[in-house]
């Protein structure tokens, strides 16, 4: 079983474009007091934000992989560790990016409120934001196989 889906985060792209335009406008109108250092800081901020403009989820060879943007930030989850996968809805206040949902679990999300919550065999949980939760749940259940409950 293999699965691959990339969700693009429009809010992250909008924030990145807004920040970049604002930095160029401010720099062009009045050179920043920090000189070149300010440009370096803005560039680093843009690179960090660019890392979070998409979230790709793949299932290959017994592993579920989540990676933001080009893949500098990634998480590999062996399928044998997954006890359950359920489509859920995140509260609006959880936000986007990598977040701790207090009292619950870590969430990786780029846009929207839909997610798949994984429950590991050790009882811990992890949520993956996605715009196709049912397809991801089905892919996880198919990949895990009938010998593992995963849902």
Helices and strands as residue ranges (DSSP letters): E 3-8, H 10-29, H 36-50, E 54-60, E 63-68, E 73-78, G 79-81, E 82-89, G 92-94, E 97-101, E 105-109, E 114-120, E 125-129, H 133-144
